[in-house]
């Protein structure tokens, strides 16, 4: 027996027997589906928060804290719930102390998906098959850091190891994209494409933020942004610049889609108010957001891009911690704001104007799964299969029950066979096993129903559908300019022979 933290004890042999090659696969059919059709698929990571600069520099990670805990608000939330001081999460404690604090919390994460991710990451990156706890922490820290000192776990080596064909970073149109241009000249093992994310258009309740964004955006577009027409032209020019670097998707984080948009005369007046740094009433800010979101959707449609909408996050709800630590530090939650009316109006306006782009709808409130899935079904058609998608289970929902709930809502109201699959949505290079986790859950769900006779399909047909969901559907849907010959050099085929 290996002592853990407090009363948490592990028999390592029993633990690893449970964490076997058939982890999460409850039937023989599920095992065959995963090992034959899903496991070897490459990855198209079409939404993440890695940076092109980190991939370009390809520097070694300093230690296990740097690659595993720094910036990880998932783990910080659990450490806070376990009573850890803030200095051990985001503060000035030395890296070893922060890691040791996480090791004390890790045994208490049972039934949280991080317990699964933790072990997958330790095994897949470092070959460490023992559970993390207070007793094992020194040895795990030593072994992992020894590996990080070599070349096998530098950023580009990680992309090669996990067969990542493309990484889509999240970039503001006001960013200069210099690292992307350099990577286009000297490619990494995975191609790296920017994603167009103008966050400021959803922050019109903060006029200082919007004004500062305009001051950054103008020089990138070589335009002085004094009027609404200038902003429209700047966004169009930056959209084209992103396209030339391989971007084929935009991304927008919204509490909900605005129900109405400003008519142009009002939008011009509201822009002048914002440009002067003055606040708008909430109703006017929402309509102006709608006007700018509509513009972005039309640009996406013109270029054949997919528009990604992340809906339902209520952000920065703890004011003292927001003032102390800033955004993205673990103080966001699920919103219960209604989604249907605003999203339906948004899709309807674009459809009426024949300007509806491909769209992936990510939902944070589980009550919204069927709302988004059935709304998507109202706007399908044309030459793009699965044009409007219910995106993968996101953020607080990317655990086994949440993934199954998303798959069920999609299956029961649309075509699972056209689903574009999983994203990491992560800032960590250790997150690629989340694709494996998703694939195991998917294969278990399909395998269980095949074995019971509930699914009326041949195993081979179901397996080919799974292979498509794991990779090929996303490649066909987004149409990134992949260098297929180069990408295929060290990659398996997307379908088994």
C-alpha distance (Angstrom), angle and dihedral (degrees) to the residues before:
residue distance angle dihedral
X1 . . .
X2 3.78 . .
X3 3.79 115.6 .
X4 3.76 115.2 -123.9
X5 3.78 133.6 -175.9
X6 3.78 112.9 -46.2
X7 3.81 109.0 -41.3
X8 3.83 94.9 -11.1
X9 3.81 107.0 115.7
X10 3.78 128.1 175.0
X11 3.76 133.6 -162.4
X12 3.81 96.8 -150.8
X13 3.80 94.0 -154.6
X14 3.79 91.8 54.2
X15 3.81 91.0 43.2
X16 3.80 94.9 53.7
X17 3.80 93.0 42.2
X18 3.79 85.8 61.7
X19 3.80 91.4 44.2
X20 3.79 92.9 57.1
X21 3.78 134.5 139.4
X22 3.81 86.4 -83.4
X23 3.80 95.1 53.2
X24 3.84 110.0 155.1
X25 3.83 91.1 3.9
X26 3.80 106.7 116.0
X27 3.82 102.3 177.9
X28 3.80 137.1 42.5
X29 3.81 90.3 -114.7
X30 3.81 90.9 53.5
X31 3.81 89.1 50.9
X32 3.81 92.1 51.8
X33 3.80 92.8 46.5
X34 3.79 92.3 52.3
X35 3.79 98.5 43.1
X36 3.82 95.7 40.3
X37 3.80 104.0 37.1
X38 3.82 112.4 13.7
X39 3.78 112.2 31.2
X40 3.82 99.6 67.5
X41 3.80 97.2 43.1
X42 3.80 115.7 120.9
X43 3.81 121.0 -122.7
X44 3.77 129.5 -110.7
X45 3.81 101.8 -168.3
X46 3.79 98.0 -162.6
X47 3.80 96.3 170.5
X48 3.79 126.0 33.8
X49 3.80 142.0 124.1
X50 3.78 99.2 -124.7
X51 3.79 113.7 124.3
X52 3.78 129.8 -121.9
X53 3.81 88.2 -137.3
X54 3.80 92.5 61.2
X55 3.79 92.2 48.4
X56 3.81 91.5 47.0
X57 3.82 94.9 48.9
X58 3.82 90.6 45.5
X59 3.78 90.8 -166.1
X60 3.79 123.6 168.8
X61 3.78 116.9 -99.5
X62 3.79 111.6 -110.9
X63 3.79 96.6 -131.1
X64 3.80 143.6 -36.3
X65 3.78 91.9 -73.9
X66 3.80 91.3 55.5
X67 3.81 94.9 53.3
X68 3.81 99.1 32.2
X69 3.80 111.9 30.4
X70 3.80 108.9 20.1
X71 3.80 107.6 104.7
X72 3.83 94.1 -0.4
X73 3.80 104.3 135.1
X74 3.84 90.5 174.4
X75 3.80 89.7 67.8
X76 3.81 93.7 38.2
X77 3.81 90.9 58.2
X78 3.81 91.2 54.0
X79 3.79 92.9 45.2
X80 3.81 90.3 52.0
X81 3.80 89.7 48.8
X82 3.81 87.2 52.8
X83 3.81 91.7 54.0
X84 3.81 99.4 -101.9
X85 3.80 116.0 157.9
X86 3.79 115.8 -111.6
X87 3.81 91.2 -116.8
X88 3.83 86.4 67.6
X89 3.82 91.6 53.8
X90 3.80 110.2 35.9
X91 3.79 100.5 -9.4
X92 3.78 137.4 94.2
X93 3.82 99.8 -80.4
X94 3.83 113.6 131.4
X95 3.82 115.4 -95.5
X96 3.81 94.1 -107.5
X97 3.80 91.8 53.4
X98 3.81 90.9 50.9
X99 3.80 91.3 49.2
X100 3.80 91.9 46.9
X101 3.81 89.3 51.3
X102 3.80 90.1 52.6
X103 3.82 89.3 48.6
X104 3.80 89.0 56.2
X105 3.80 90.6 53.0
X106 3.82 97.3 41.5
X107 3.84 97.3 80.7
X108 3.81 89.3 55.1
X109 3.82 93.2 57.8
X110 3.82 94.1 85.8
X111 3.84 110.2 146.1
X112 3.79 91.1 15.2
X113 3.84 111.0 110.3
X114 3.79 88.7 -125.5
X115 3.81 88.0 72.4
X116 3.81 87.6 62.1
X117 3.82 95.0 40.7
X118 3.82 91.0 48.2
X119 3.77 93.2 57.9
X120 3.79 95.6 40.0
X121 3.79 89.6 52.8
X122 3.79 94.8 47.4
X123 3.81 91.6 48.9
X124 3.81 99.9 40.5
X125 3.81 97.6 44.0
X126 3.78 104.6 28.9
X127 3.80 105.8 18.4
X128 3.81 88.6 -122.5
X129 3.79 109.5 150.1
X130 3.79 99.7 176.6
X131 3.80 123.6 96.2
X132 3.79 118.0 -104.4
X133 3.79 114.6 -113.8
X134 3.78 138.5 133.3
X135 3.80 93.1 -78.6
X136 3.80 96.8 46.8
X137 3.82 95.4 41.4
X138 3.86 98.1 90.6
X139 3.80 93.7 51.5
X140 3.81 93.7 43.4
X141 3.82 90.3 48.1
X142 3.82 90.8 50.9
X143 3.81 96.6 45.7
X144 3.80 95.1 44.5
X145 3.80 93.5 47.0
X146 3.80 91.0 50.8
X147 3.80 89.3 55.7
X148 3.80 92.8 45.0
X149 3.81 89.4 55.7
X150 3.80 89.3 65.3
X151 3.79 131.4 64.8
X152 3.81 100.8 -102.0
X153 3.82 95.2 84.1
X154 3.77 101.9 40.6
X155 3.84 112.3 123.4
X156 3.79 97.5 -97.0
X157 3.81 92.5 44.6
X158 3.81 89.4 53.1
X159 3.81 90.7 53.3
X160 3.80 89.5 51.7
X161 3.81 93.1 45.5
X162 3.80 93.2 54.9
X163 3.84 95.3 41.9
X164 3.79 93.1 -117.7
X165 3.79 107.9 176.0
X166 3.78 97.1 -178.1
X167 3.79 137.7 12.0
X168 3.80 119.0 -161.1
X169 3.78 110.4 -159.3
X170 3.82 123.2 -161.5
X171 3.79 112.2 -112.1
X172 3.77 137.0 173.8
X173 3.82 117.9 -128.4
X174 3.81 85.3 -123.3
X175 3.84 90.5 61.8
X176 3.80 116.4 102.1
X177 3.85 95.7 -133.8
X178 3.81 91.2 -146.0
X179 3.81 92.5 144.3
X180 3.80 90.2 51.0
X181 3.78 91.2 52.3
X182 3.79 90.4 50.1
X183 3.81 92.1 48.3
X184 3.80 89.6 50.6
X185 3.81 87.7 58.3
X186 3.81 95.5 41.9
X187 3.82 106.7 26.6
X188 3.79 123.8 -150.1
X189 3.83 120.4 -137.9
X190 3.80 86.4 -87.1
X191 3.76 122.0 42.3
X192 3.78 112.1 -113.8
X193 3.79 120.2 -145.7
X194 3.81 129.7 180.0
X195 3.81 123.4 -122.5
X196 3.81 119.5 -144.3
X197 3.83 108.8 -122.7
X198 3.84 116.6 164.0
X199 3.81 97.4 -174.7
X200 3.79 93.7 173.0
X201 3.81 94.1 70.9
X202 3.80 88.0 67.4
X203 3.83 92.6 48.3
X204 3.78 100.4 63.9
X205 3.80 89.7 130.9
X206 3.82 84.8 72.1
X207 3.82 104.0 59.4
X208 3.79 92.7 178.6
X209 3.80 90.4 58.3
X210 3.80 92.0 48.8
X211 3.80 93.7 46.8
X212 3.80 92.3 49.5
X213 3.80 89.4 49.4
X214 3.81 91.3 53.7
X215 3.80 89.2 51.5
X216 3.82 89.3 54.6
X217 3.79 95.7 41.1
X218 3.81 97.1 51.8
X219 3.82 97.5 63.8
X220 3.80 92.1 47.1
X221 3.81 89.4 55.9
X222 3.82 92.5 37.3
X223 3.81 89.2 -122.7
X224 3.78 132.8 119.6
X225 3.79 103.0 -130.8
X226 3.80 105.7 -144.3
X227 3.82 101.0 133.7
X228 3.79 137.1 34.9
X229 3.80 90.0 -105.2
X230 3.81 88.7 57.8
X231 3.79 90.8 53.8
X232 3.80 91.2 49.1
X233 3.80 90.9 51.6
X234 3.81 92.5 45.9
X235 3.81 91.6 52.6
X236 3.79 91.1 47.6
X237 3.81 92.1 51.2
X238 3.80 93.4 46.9
X239 3.80 90.6 45.9
X240 3.81 88.3 56.6
X241 3.81 91.5 46.6
X242 3.81 89.9 53.5
X243 3.82 90.3 47.6
X244 3.80 91.6 54.3
X245 3.81 88.8 55.8
X246 3.81 91.7 54.3
X247 3.81 100.3 -92.8
X248 3.79 111.3 154.5
X249 3.80 101.1 164.3
X250 3.77 141.5 53.7
X251 3.79 125.6 -154.9
X252 3.80 131.0 -152.5
X253 3.80 129.5 -176.4
X254 3.81 109.9 -151.9
X255 3.77 136.1 166.4
X256 3.82 85.0 -142.7
X257 3.80 137.2 -31.7
X258 3.82 112.9 -86.5
X259 3.80 111.9 -105.4
X260 3.80 93.0 -142.8
X261 3.77 137.0 26.3
X262 3.77 129.1 -145.1
X263 3.80 117.5 -101.9
X264 3.77 109.3 -118.7
X265 3.83 97.5 -100.5
X266 3.81 89.9 52.8
X267 3.81 91.6 44.9
X268 3.81 90.7 54.1
X269 3.80 90.7 50.6
X270 3.81 92.9 46.4
X271 3.78 91.2 48.6
X272 3.81 90.4 55.3
X273 3.80 89.5 51.9
X274 3.80 91.9 50.5
X275 3.81 93.0 44.0
X276 3.78 88.4 56.3
X277 3.81 89.3 54.3
X278 3.80 96.5 -110.7
X279 3.79 123.7 138.0
X280 3.80 124.5 -113.4
X281 3.80 126.0 -138.8
X282 3.83 109.5 -101.0
X283 3.83 94.4 -107.2
X284 3.80 92.2 52.1
X285 3.81 92.7 44.5
X286 3.81 89.5 53.7
X287 3.81 93.2 49.8
X288 3.82 91.5 47.7
X289 3.80 89.8 50.1
X290 3.79 87.2 52.4
X291 3.80 91.2 52.4
X292 3.82 92.6 52.4
X293 3.81 94.0 42.0
X294 3.80 88.8 52.3
X295 3.81 89.3 52.2
X296 3.81 91.4 52.0
X297 3.81 91.5 49.4
X298 3.80 91.3 52.5
X299 3.80 91.1 50.5
X300 3.81 89.3 50.8
X301 3.81 91.4 50.3
X302 3.80 92.1 50.4
X303 3.80 91.6 54.0
X304 3.81 97.1 39.3
X305 3.80 92.9 -114.4
X306 3.79 128.0 149.9
X307 3.80 117.5 -117.9
X308 3.81 114.8 -142.9
X309 3.81 117.8 -156.0
X310 3.80 119.1 -166.7
X311 3.78 104.2 -163.3
X312 3.77 134.8 -173.7
X313 3.80 108.9 29.0
X314 3.80 115.8 136.9
X315 3.78 101.2 -157.4
X316 3.80 136.6 -153.8
X317 3.80 96.0 2.9
X318 3.82 94.6 163.0
X319 3.83 104.3 74.1
X320 3.84 98.3 -168.4
X321 3.81 91.7 50.7
X322 3.80 91.6 45.2
X323 3.80 89.5 55.0
X324 3.79 91.4 45.4
X325 3.82 102.1 41.7
X326 3.80 108.6 12.8
X327 3.80 128.6 -141.0
X328 3.81 129.3 -19.9
X329 3.78 95.8 27.2
X330 3.80 99.5 119.2
X331 3.80 105.9 -80.5
X332 3.81 100.8 111.6
X333 3.78 126.2 105.9
X334 3.81 144.4 -178.8
X335 3.80 116.1 -73.9
X336 3.79 124.5 -141.7
X337 3.81 93.7 -155.9
X338 3.85 111.1 134.0
X339 3.80 114.1 -102.7
X340 3.79 107.5 -176.4
X341 3.82 104.1 77.2
X342 3.80 97.3 46.5
X343 3.79 95.1 43.4
X344 3.81 92.7 45.6
X345 3.82 90.6 50.9
X346 3.81 91.2 48.4
X347 3.80 94.0 49.8
X348 3.80 91.4 42.5
X349 3.82 94.2 53.6
X350 3.78 91.9 50.0
X351 3.79 92.8 46.0
X352 3.81 90.8 50.1
X353 3.81 89.4 53.6
X354 3.83 92.5 45.3
X355 3.81 86.2 -120.0
X356 3.82 102.3 113.8
X357 3.83 111.0 135.1
X358 3.76 127.0 -158.0
X359 3.79 105.5 -79.4
X360 3.81 138.6 -162.9
X361 3.82 114.3 -159.9
X362 3.81 116.4 -157.0
X363 3.77 116.1 -166.1
X364 3.81 126.2 -158.0
X365 3.80 99.9 -177.4
X366 3.83 109.7 69.8
X367 3.80 88.3 -147.2
X368 3.80 86.8 68.2
X369 3.82 98.9 58.2
X370 3.79 95.8 95.7
X371 3.80 92.4 37.2
X372 3.80 92.0 58.9
X373 3.81 94.0 37.6
X374 3.81 93.9 53.4
X375 3.81 93.1 42.1
X376 3.79 88.5 53.7
X377 3.79 88.7 55.4
X378 3.80 91.0 58.2
X379 3.82 93.1 62.2
X380 3.80 105.1 41.7
X381 3.78 124.8 117.5
X382 3.75 139.9 84.9
X383 3.77 125.2 80.5
X384 3.83 98.2 -43.9
X385 3.82 115.5 85.9
X386 3.80 110.3 -139.5
X387 3.81 90.8 9.2
X388 3.82 93.0 169.3
X389 3.82 110.5 41.7
X390 3.78 135.5 -165.9
X391 3.81 96.9 -135.2
X392 3.78 126.4 -135.1
X393 3.79 122.0 -74.8
X394 3.78 104.9 -73.7
X395 3.81 137.4 -147.1
X396 3.81 108.5 -46.2
X397 3.83 88.7 23.1
X398 3.83 102.4 50.2
X399 3.81 93.9 104.3
X400 3.81 129.4 101.1
X401 3.84 97.8 -86.2
X402 3.83 91.1 41.2
X403 3.81 92.9 49.7
X404 3.79 90.9 47.6
X405 3.81 90.9 48.3
X406 3.82 91.4 52.2
X407 3.81 91.4 47.1
X408 3.79 90.8 49.0
X409 3.80 94.3 49.5
X410 3.80 90.9 48.5
X411 3.81 93.9 44.6
X412 3.79 95.0 47.0
X413 3.80 96.2 48.7
X414 3.81 104.5 27.9
X415 3.80 144.4 -1.5
X416 3.78 117.3 -47.8
X417 3.80 87.5 -174.7
X418 3.84 89.9 70.4
X419 3.82 95.8 49.2
X420 3.82 114.3 129.0
X421 3.80 92.9 -146.7
X422 3.77 138.7 -147.1
X423 3.79 133.5 -2.4
X424 3.80 128.2 -168.2
X425 3.85 94.7 -139.0
X426 3.79 85.0 -169.6
X427 3.79 142.8 132.5
X428 3.80 92.1 -149.1
X429 3.79 130.5 89.4
X430 3.81 86.6 -148.9
X431 3.81 92.8 68.0
X432 3.79 101.2 85.7
X433 3.83 93.4 97.1
X434 3.82 85.5 69.9
X435 3.80 85.1 79.6
X436 3.80 89.3 54.9
X437 3.81 90.1 47.8
X438 3.82 90.6 51.9
X439 3.81 92.0 46.4
X440 3.80 91.8 51.7
X441 3.81 91.5 50.4
X442 3.81 91.3 47.3
X443 3.81 93.6 48.6
X444 3.79 91.9 46.0
X445 3.81 91.7 52.2
X446 3.81 94.4 48.2
X447 3.79 94.1 38.4
X448 3.79 93.7 51.7
X449 3.80 92.1 52.4
X450 3.81 93.2 44.5
X451 3.79 90.8 51.7
X452 3.80 92.9 49.3
X453 3.81 92.1 48.8
X454 3.79 92.0 -116.8
X455 3.82 92.0 119.6
X456 3.79 112.8 62.1
X457 3.78 98.4 -149.7
X458 3.78 140.7 102.7
X459 3.78 114.8 -102.0
X460 3.81 90.8 -121.1
X461 3.81 92.7 54.1
X462 3.80 91.2 48.3
X463 3.80 90.0 47.8
X464 3.79 92.7 51.8
X465 3.82 89.4 50.8
X466 3.82 88.9 52.1
X467 3.81 91.3 49.8
X468 3.80 89.6 52.5
X469 3.80 92.5 49.4
X470 3.81 91.1 49.7
X471 3.80 94.5 54.7
X472 3.82 124.8 -30.3
X473 3.81 98.0 65.5
X474 3.80 91.2 57.9
X475 3.80 92.2 48.3
X476 3.81 91.6 52.1
X477 3.80 94.6 42.1
X478 3.81 101.4 49.1
X479 3.80 97.5 34.0
X480 3.79 95.5 -151.2
X481 3.81 112.3 -176.2
X482 3.78 93.3 -106.9
X483 3.78 118.0 -178.7
X484 3.78 89.9 -130.1
X485 3.77 98.4 -175.8
X486 3.80 92.7 51.7
X487 3.79 92.7 40.7
X488 3.78 92.6 50.4
X489 3.80 93.7 52.6
X490 3.80 94.3 89.5
X491 3.80 99.3 15.4
X492 3.81 132.4 93.8
X493 3.76 122.2 -119.9
X494 3.79 114.4 -88.8
X495 3.79 90.6 -120.9
X496 3.80 124.7 45.3
X497 3.78 116.5 -112.2
